[in-house]
Amino acid sequence: MSGYGGGPPSGWEDPYGGGSKGWDPGGAYGPQYGAGQGQGYGYGQGGYGYGPPGVPYRTPSSGSTIAALVCNCIAVVMCCNIVAIPGVITAAVALGRNTTDPNSARKLTIWSWSLFAAAVVVGIIFIVIYVVVIAATEPDYNSSGGI
């Protein structure tokens, strides 16, 4: 049999005196690449290569958390909205936990955005109530009530 993985062709004799033991099982060229090594990846663990491909590690982004913090701060300063204060607190805590506990930071960021939405709704309700009250109490200027 000739070709890959078989013995030498029939009638072949080793010109170097090795006989017909095979092609070179651990002889002049040393052991085959990877032979005798255990399963493993990387240096010092046997085997070869760097390991199976995987998803590269990505640090969590804090963009949404910073945006929630800024929006809630603006809601507190511009509207004096008391609902936005817990939104500022949750966004600040989420920003601190972003690298140590990303799942908790993501949940706190969602809570912060929810509190910001509630603050906007409360602000819109107060503006509508203010406009209705001002329109109802404004004096009527007509020709009969003046000097």
N, CA, C and O of each residue as an XYZ file, in Angstrom:
588
protein
N       0.854     -1.154      0.000
C       0.000      0.000      0.000
C       0.907      1.226      0.000
O       1.917      1.261      0.703
N       0.549      2.208     -0.775
C       1.330      3.429     -0.816
C       0.401      4.607     -0.580
O      -0.822      4.460     -0.598
N       0.982      5.763     -0.360
C       0.176      6.943     -0.105
C       0.253      7.313      1.363
O       1.170      6.910      2.077
N      -0.703      8.068      1.786
C      -0.701      8.560      3.161
C      -1.168      7.493      4.142
O      -2.120      6.765      3.862
N      -0.515      7.400      5.270
C      -0.965      6.575      6.367
C      -0.684      5.096      6.231
O      -1.052      4.341      7.131
N      -0.074      4.645      5.194
C       0.183      3.216      5.043
C       1.664      2.904      5.202
O       2.456      3.765      5.586
N       2.011      1.711      4.914
C       3.409      1.298      4.946
C       4.081      1.609      3.614
O       3.447      2.116      2.688
N       5.370      1.299      3.530
C       6.071      1.539      2.268
C       5.559      0.586      1.190
O       4.983     -0.458      1.496
N       5.772      0.952     -0.060
C       5.337      0.060     -1.132
C       6.047     -1.292     -1.026
O       7.137     -1.386     -0.462
N       5.423     -2.325     -1.570
C       6.028     -3.649     -1.488
C       7.351     -3.664     -2.246
O       7.478     -3.074     -3.319
N       8.297     -4.326     -1.685
C       9.614     -4.425     -2.288
C      10.532     -3.276     -1.931
O      11.678     -3.244     -2.378
N      10.075     -2.367     -1.166
C      10.905     -1.219     -0.819
C      11.789     -1.591      0.354
O      11.341     -2.231      1.306
N      13.029     -1.194      0.281
C      13.964     -1.422      1.363
C      14.538     -0.093      1.775
O      14.804      0.780      0.950
N      14.716      0.037      3.031
C      15.249      1.286      3.560
C      16.711      1.398      3.171
O      17.508      0.530      3.526
N      17.092      2.472      2.434
C      18.493      2.599      2.028
C      19.423      2.909      3.198
O      20.641      2.808      3.053
N      18.881      3.282      4.345
C      19.717      3.631      5.490
C      19.818      2.499      6.493
O      20.379      2.688      7.572
N      19.306      1.364      6.178
C      19.476      0.198      7.017
C      18.409      0.031      8.071
O      18.591     -0.775      8.984
N      17.331      0.733      7.997
C      16.289      0.609      8.998
C      15.354     -0.549      8.743
O      14.512     -0.844      9.591
N      15.468     -1.218      7.607
C      14.555     -2.295      7.281
C      13.222     -1.730      6.816
O      13.144     -0.565      6.426
N      12.210     -2.519      6.851
C      10.888     -2.058      6.415
C       9.953     -1.907      7.609
O       8.831     -2.414      7.607
N      10.426     -1.215      8.606
C       9.621     -1.000      9.812
C       8.531      0.051      9.603
O       7.576      0.104     10.379
N       8.650      0.849      8.619
C       7.701      1.932      8.397
C       8.413      3.114      7.787
O       9.583      3.014      7.417
N       7.758      4.178      7.683
C       8.336      5.338      7.024
C       9.332      6.049      7.925
O      10.393      6.417      7.421
N       9.113      6.254      9.093
C      10.039      6.865     10.049
C       9.297      7.113     11.355
O       9.138      8.261     11.771
N       8.848      6.057     11.995
C       8.104      6.272     13.231
C       9.031      6.656     14.363
O       9.533      5.783     15.071
N       9.266      7.931     14.549
C      10.093      8.419     15.650
C      11.567      8.181     15.435
O      12.325      8.142     16.404
N      11.995      8.023     14.213
C      13.398      7.736     13.923
C      14.208      9.003     13.745
O      14.388      9.773     14.688
N      14.694      9.217     12.538
C      15.614     10.314     12.259
C      14.971     11.684     12.434
O      15.643     12.653     12.788
N      13.696     11.756     12.191
C      13.038     13.057     12.261
C      12.347     13.297     13.597
O      11.697     14.331     13.755
N      12.453     12.421     14.534
C      11.823     12.600     15.833
C      10.378     12.162     15.799
O       9.893     11.690     14.770
N       9.684     12.312     16.914
C       8.278     11.889     16.944
C       7.428     12.804     16.074
O       7.791     13.944     15.782
N       6.301     12.270     15.679
C       5.400     13.063     14.859
C       4.913     14.269     15.648
O       4.880     14.252     16.879
N       4.538     15.312     14.924
C       4.077     16.553     15.556
C       2.811     16.277     16.354
O       1.823     15.784     15.809
N       2.840     16.588     17.624
C       1.683     16.416     18.481
C       1.554     15.019     19.058
O       0.632     14.767     19.834
N       2.432     14.116     18.714
C       2.323     12.752     19.229
C       2.792     12.718     20.679
O       3.795     13.341     21.029
N       2.079     12.006     21.498
C       2.476     11.840     22.892
C       2.108     13.004     23.779
O       2.391     12.972     24.977
N       1.488     14.029     23.232
C       1.087     15.170     24.037
C      -0.386     15.032     24.365
O      -1.168     14.506     23.573
N      -0.747     15.502     25.521
C      -2.142     15.410     25.949
C      -3.006     16.442     25.264
O      -2.517     17.295     24.523
N      -4.270     16.354     25.516
C      -5.185     17.350     24.980
C      -5.021     18.640     25.766
O      -4.901     18.619     26.991
N      -5.017     19.710     25.091
C      -4.900     20.994     25.765
C      -4.564     22.064     24.766
O      -4.272     21.778     23.605
N      -4.603     23.276     25.208
C      -4.353     24.395     24.329
C      -3.381     25.340     24.997
O      -3.296     25.412     26.223
N      -2.656     26.057     24.174
C      -1.758     27.081     24.688
C      -0.411     26.529     25.092
O      -0.127     25.349     24.886
N       0.396     27.357     25.651
C       1.742     26.987     26.043
C       1.735     26.213     27.348
O       0.992     26.545     28.272
N       2.553     25.195     27.421
C       2.749     24.460     28.647
C       1.632     23.503     28.999
O       1.678     22.868     30.053
N       0.628     23.381     28.146
C      -0.476     22.494     28.457
C      -0.527     21.321     27.500
O      -1.472     20.534     27.559
N       0.419     21.177     26.648
C       0.377     20.128     25.653
C      -0.522     20.546     24.504
O      -1.179     21.585     24.569
N      -0.551     19.767     23.489
C      -1.388     20.103     22.346
C      -0.744     21.205     21.528
O       0.470     21.398     21.574
N      -1.538     21.901     20.806
C      -1.007     22.951     19.960
C      -2.055     24.035     19.791
O      -3.234     23.823     20.075
N      -1.625     25.174     19.336
C      -2.533     26.270     19.030
C      -2.897     27.093     20.249
O      -2.325     26.945     21.329
N      -3.849     27.949     20.042
C      -4.272     28.876     21.081
C      -5.629     28.551     21.666
O      -6.123     29.310     22.500
N      -6.235     27.488     21.278
C      -7.529     27.131     21.819
C      -8.630     27.379     20.813
O      -8.383     27.945     19.748
N      -9.829     26.966     21.132
C     -10.927     27.135     20.191
C     -11.307     28.604     20.073
O     -11.145     29.379     21.015
N     -11.813     28.973     18.905
C     -12.221     30.370     18.754
C     -13.444     30.649     19.616
O     -14.255     29.759     19.872
N     -13.561     31.849     20.042
C     -14.693     32.225     20.881
C     -15.025     33.680     20.666
O     -14.433     34.351     19.821
N     -15.949     34.145     21.416
C     -16.356     35.535     21.345
C     -15.354     36.349     22.151
O     -15.112     36.039     23.317
N     -14.770     37.378     21.560
C     -13.800     38.170     22.317
C     -14.476     38.944     23.437
O     -15.638     39.334     23.318
N     -13.758     39.163     24.511
C     -14.285     39.877     25.669
C     -14.392     41.351     25.346
O     -13.447     41.957     24.841
N     -15.528     41.914     25.634
C     -15.740     43.335     25.405
C     -16.138     43.974     26.719
O     -17.021     43.482     27.421
N     -15.489     45.060     27.039
C     -15.836     45.752     28.276
C     -17.214     46.379     28.120
O     -17.560     46.853     27.038
N     -17.995     46.386     29.180
C     -19.336     46.956     29.076
C     -19.275     48.456     28.826
O     -18.415     49.159     29.356
N     -20.197     48.921     28.015
C     -20.258     50.334     27.682
C     -21.079     51.077     28.737
O     -22.057     50.545     29.262
N     -20.680     52.286     29.035
C     -21.402     53.080     30.019
C     -22.094     54.282     29.373
O     -22.476     55.223     30.070
N     -22.255     54.259     28.068
C     -22.863     55.388     27.363
C     -24.301     55.634     27.759
O     -24.690     56.778     27.998
N     -25.098     54.582     27.832
C     -26.500     54.738     28.202
C     -26.641     55.192     29.649
O     -27.539     55.965     29.983
N     -25.749     54.707     30.502
C     -25.803     55.105     31.908
C     -25.460     56.580     32.070
O     -26.105     57.287     32.844
N     -24.458     57.042     31.351
C     -24.080     58.461     31.420
C     -25.197     59.330     30.862
O     -25.494     60.390     31.414
N     -25.820     58.888     29.768
C     -26.924     59.656     29.184
C     -28.105     59.732     30.151
O     -28.738     60.780     30.280
N     -28.401     58.619     30.831
C     -29.493     58.629     31.818
C     -29.170     59.560     32.980
O     -30.048     60.268     33.476
N     -27.920     59.561     33.410
C     -27.506     60.446     34.497
C     -27.659     61.914     34.091
O     -28.183     62.723     34.857
N     -27.205     62.247     32.901
C     -27.286     63.641     32.431
C     -28.750     64.062     32.265
O     -29.134     65.151     32.692
N     -29.560     63.208     31.650
C     -30.973     63.561     31.434
C     -31.717     63.734     32.757
O     -32.520     64.657     32.895
N     -31.463     62.868     33.719
C     -32.115     63.011     35.021
C     -31.627     64.255     35.755
O     -32.415     64.915     36.433
N     -30.348     64.586     35.634
C     -29.841     65.825     36.251
C     -30.506     67.051     35.639
O     -30.865     67.988     36.352
N     -30.668     67.045     34.333
C     -31.338     68.169     33.667
C     -32.799     68.248     34.120
O     -33.321     69.344     34.325
N     -33.455     67.108     34.275
C     -34.851     67.107     34.739
C     -34.955     67.653     36.151
O     -35.922     68.343     36.471
N     -33.984     67.361     37.000
C     -34.011     67.897     38.368
C     -33.789     69.404     38.356
O     -34.506     70.138     39.036
N     -32.817     69.871     37.600
C     -32.455     71.296     37.598
C     -33.512     72.145     36.890
O     -33.892     73.198     37.402
N     -33.985     71.716     35.742
C     -34.892     72.535     34.947
C     -36.331     72.511     35.473
O     -37.005     73.541     35.472
N     -36.792     71.377     35.910
C     -38.200     71.250     36.275
C     -38.432     71.132     37.775
O     -39.583     71.072     38.208
N     -37.404     71.098     38.559
C     -37.521     70.849     39.997
C     -38.362     69.605     40.239
O     -39.223     69.590     41.119
N     -38.114     68.584     39.470
C     -38.918     67.372     39.507
C     -38.365     66.402     40.535
O     -37.215     65.973     40.443
N     -39.178     66.064     41.500
C     -38.739     65.188     42.588
C     -38.609     63.735     42.136
O     -37.894     62.963     42.776
N     -39.280     63.340     41.048
C     -39.202     61.963     40.559
C     -37.840     61.688     39.912
O     -37.395     60.541     39.860
N     -37.189     62.730     39.426
C     -35.911     62.547     38.745
C     -34.753     62.349     39.720
O     -33.692     61.873     39.315
N     -34.928     62.700     40.991
C     -33.841     62.535     41.969
C     -33.477     61.059     42.155
O     -32.288     60.742     42.159
N     -34.448     60.132     42.312
C     -34.053     58.721     42.355
C     -33.428     58.243     41.047
O     -32.608     57.325     41.058
N     -33.801     58.849     39.924
C     -33.183     58.507     38.646
C     -31.711     58.876     38.617
O     -30.888     58.139     38.073
N     -31.381     60.025     39.207
C     -29.971     60.431     39.307
C     -29.206     59.449     40.187
O     -28.088     59.049     39.861
N     -29.816     59.066     41.298
C     -29.145     58.153     42.232
C     -28.919     56.787     41.585
O     -27.825     56.232     41.684
N     -29.950     56.235     40.919
C     -29.780     54.917     40.304
C     -28.777     54.949     39.154
O     -28.036     53.986     38.957
N     -28.743     56.034     38.399
C     -27.758     56.139     37.317
C     -26.341     56.251     37.871
O     -25.407     55.684     37.303
N     -26.177     56.976     38.973
C     -24.846     57.094     39.573
C     -24.365     55.757     40.136
O     -23.193     55.407     39.997
N     -25.269     55.015     40.771
C     -24.894     53.691     41.288
C     -24.575     52.748     40.130
O     -23.625     51.969     40.212
N     -25.358     52.810     39.053
C     -25.102     51.965     37.882
C     -23.756     52.289     37.250
O     -23.056     51.397     36.772
N     -23.403     53.555     37.248
C     -22.104     53.946     36.691
C     -20.962     53.375     37.518
O     -19.923     53.006     36.970
N     -21.143     53.301     38.821
C     -20.117     52.714     39.681
C     -20.019     51.204     39.541
O     -18.939     50.640     39.718
N     -21.122     50.540     39.226
C     -21.131     49.077     39.110
C     -20.874     48.579     37.697
O     -20.883     47.370     37.466
N     -20.648     49.463     36.761
C     -20.568     49.078     35.359
C     -19.462     48.070     35.082
O     -19.659     47.163     34.273
N     -18.316     48.197     35.720
C     -17.219     47.267     35.457
C     -17.226     46.077     36.404
O     -16.740     45.006     36.040
N     -17.764     46.235     37.608
C     -17.722     45.139     38.575
C     -18.918     44.203     38.452
O     -18.767     42.991     38.605
N     -20.097     44.742     38.179
C     -21.308     43.927     38.082
C     -22.167     44.448     36.927
O     -23.107     45.208     37.159
N     -21.858     44.050     35.676
C     -22.556     44.617     34.517
C     -24.053     44.322     34.484
O     -24.825     45.157     34.012
N     -24.486     43.155     34.973
C     -25.920     42.846     34.947
C     -26.706     43.769     35.872
O     -27.775     44.254     35.504
N     -26.187     44.009     37.055
C     -26.834     44.927     37.984
C     -26.822     46.352     37.434
O     -27.798     47.086     37.582
N     -25.719     46.738     36.803
C     -25.632     48.083     36.221
C     -26.654     48.261     35.105
O     -27.243     49.333     34.969
N     -26.868     47.213     34.303
C     -27.842     47.304     33.221
C     -29.251     47.472     33.783
O     -30.032     48.272     33.268
N     -29.582     46.719     34.838
C     -30.910     46.838     35.457
C     -31.112     48.210     36.086
O     -32.191     48.792     35.981
N     -30.071     48.727     36.741
C     -30.184     50.061     37.339
C     -30.320     51.142     36.265
O     -31.023     52.133     36.466
N     -29.654     50.954     35.136
C     -29.787     51.919     34.043
C     -31.201     51.904     33.492
O     -31.757     52.957     33.181
N     -31.782     50.729     33.369
C     -33.183     50.643     32.912
C     -34.117     51.343     33.905
O     -35.036     52.055     33.501
N     -33.879     51.136     35.204
C     -34.677     51.827     36.226
C     -34.497     53.338     36.129
O     -35.460     54.088     36.290
N     -33.283     53.786     35.869
C     -33.022     55.219     35.763
C     -33.760     55.826     34.573
O     -34.331     56.911     34.679
N     -33.747     55.120     33.436
C     -34.486     55.620     32.273
C     -35.991     55.608     32.539
O     -36.708     56.505     32.097
N     -36.467     54.599     33.258
C     -37.895     54.545     33.591
C     -38.295     55.713     34.497
O     -39.349     56.320     34.308
N     -37.452     56.017     35.471
C     -37.725     57.157     36.355
C     -37.654     58.477     35.584
O     -38.399     59.410     35.885
N     -36.778     58.559     34.607
C     -36.712     59.762     33.781
C     -38.002     59.916     32.978
O     -38.539     61.018     32.866
N     -38.500     58.807     32.418
C     -39.769     58.868     31.672
C     -40.912     59.296     32.587
O     -41.766     60.093     32.199
N     -40.921     58.760     33.802
C     -41.953     59.170     34.760
C     -41.821     60.650     35.101
O     -42.828     61.342     35.248
N     -40.599     61.139     35.229
C     -40.380     62.556     35.526
C     -40.879     63.434     34.377
O     -41.439     64.503     34.614
N     -40.680     62.993     33.148
C     -41.169     63.764     31.998
C     -42.698     63.791     31.988
O     -43.303     64.832     31.731
N     -43.315     62.650     32.265
C     -44.784     62.591     32.302
C     -45.325     63.488     33.414
O     -46.289     64.221     33.195
N     -44.729     63.441     34.588
C     -45.164     64.300     35.690
C     -44.965     65.774     35.322
O     -45.816     66.608     35.631
N     -43.861     66.094     34.673
C     -43.612     67.471     34.241
C     -44.649     67.952     33.237
O     -45.113     69.090     33.318
N     -45.014     67.099     32.297
C     -46.035     67.470     31.305
C     -47.396     67.668     31.991
O     -48.132     68.596     31.656
N     -47.719     66.809     32.934
C     -48.988     66.954     33.671
C     -49.009     68.274     34.440
O     -50.019     68.978     34.431
N     -47.897     68.617     35.108
C     -47.845     69.891     35.833
C     -47.967     71.085     34.901
O     -48.617     72.069     35.252
N     -47.371     71.026     33.744
C     -47.463     72.137     32.775
C     -48.904     72.285     32.294
O     -49.403     73.405     32.187
N     -49.574     71.185     32.004
C     -50.974     71.253     31.563
C     -51.856     71.823     32.665
O     -52.703     72.675     32.397
N     -51.672     71.373     33.883
C     -52.465     71.898     35.016
C     -52.195     73.392     35.197
O     -53.126     74.159     35.443
N     -50.945     73.811     35.079
C     -50.577     75.222     35.233
C     -51.254     76.073     34.158
O     -51.789     77.141     34.455
N     -51.231     75.606     32.921
C     -51.851     76.370     31.834
C     -53.369     76.463     32.046
O     -53.954     77.520     31.811
N     -54.000     75.395     32.476
C     -55.450     75.413     32.715
C     -55.789     76.362     33.860
O     -56.752     77.121     33.757
N     -55.033     76.339     34.932
C     -55.305     77.208     36.078
C     -55.074     78.669     35.707
O     -55.873     79.528     36.079
N     -54.018     78.962     34.995
C     -53.744     80.352     34.581
C     -54.830     80.850     33.626
O     -55.266     81.997     33.734
N     -55.268     80.010     32.700
C     -56.311     80.430     31.752
C     -57.642     80.672     32.464
O     -58.413     81.540     32.052
N     -57.916     79.921     33.517
C     -59.191     80.083     34.224
C     -59.190     81.290     35.151
O     -60.248     81.876     35.382
N     -58.045     81.680     35.687
C     -58.005     82.789     36.641
C     -57.611     84.119     36.023
O     -57.597     85.134     36.719
N     -57.297     84.142     34.758
C     -56.874     85.393     34.136
C     -58.090     86.314     33.994
O     -59.158     85.884     33.558
N     -57.917     87.574     34.363
C     -59.062     88.498     34.265
C     -59.443     88.741     32.806
O     -58.601     88.714     31.908
N     -60.701     88.972     32.606
C     -61.207     89.199     31.260
C     -61.159     90.698     30.966
O     -61.800     91.487     31.662
N     -60.426     91.082     29.972
C     -60.314     92.491     29.598
C     -61.363     92.795     28.538
O     -61.240     92.348     27.397
N     -62.398     93.554     28.908
C     -63.380     93.989     27.944
C     -63.622     95.488     28.094
O     -63.059     96.127     28.983
N     -64.426     96.022     27.258
C     -64.627     97.469     27.234
C     -65.457     97.980     28.396
O     -65.379     99.168     28.709
N     -66.244     97.144     29.050
C     -67.093     97.627     30.106
C     -66.398     97.652     31.473
O     -66.884     98.323     32.383
N     -65.306     96.962     31.641
C     -64.675     96.887     32.946
C     -63.561     97.900     33.141
O     -62.950     97.893     34.209
N     -63.259     98.750     32.209
C     -62.136     99.675     32.338
C     -62.537    101.008     32.873
O     -63.646    101.137     33.390
N     -61.713    101.999     32.784
C     -61.946    103.343     33.267
C     -62.931    104.115     32.439
O     -63.219    105.272     32.742
